[in-house]
């Protein structure tokens, strides 16, 4: 089992920045893919960004150039730096970690990000 603890959400004005953190503990040796997803009210959960163990990253078009995903291997922590936030970024943000085949797949509890206009 893998436990995930998220932090860093909050309320920020449009144009501001936030950094989300997700610390993984437990049997994390199978984990190769780290990601952030978000779910706005009335909408489906969507991918924001992922980073693989080898370092390759993937971003949703809506956040490219504004968000940066990174990982601290020593701390088993993944981060999401969010800059130039927009009201449409308002959502609950979830951390997700998994093996490449997603047989081992874990979600965090979610952290609220609210961007005011």
Phi, psi and omega in degrees: 000150177236134177252140181237133177237117182260152175203165173109354179288174179161194181252131181216152177281156177305137183092349181277185184227153172215153172235123177265145177233148177219111181260129181256139176220166183099211183278072186270005185292340178274354188278127181234341183237129180238135183210164173239136177233164177216155179222116176270158180303130178077006181238163178282155175294137183228154178288137174256306182198150174226156174220135181261166182304325180285350175107352181290145183236159178216138182230149168292146182302326185292343183244355181303134180086349180243325182252147176225126176262141179211168184218139173254104184297321183296326182262358183051045184233139176246143183239155171228106175273121183244116180245162179048051183294146181239156178305328180288354174277353180299125183182171166271127182258131183242138172271141178223133175231146184201165169281168182301325183269002179062016173292328174249114192215122186226143179242147172279177185278347179095146177223135185279132172239123180235126181245118181267149182270000000 
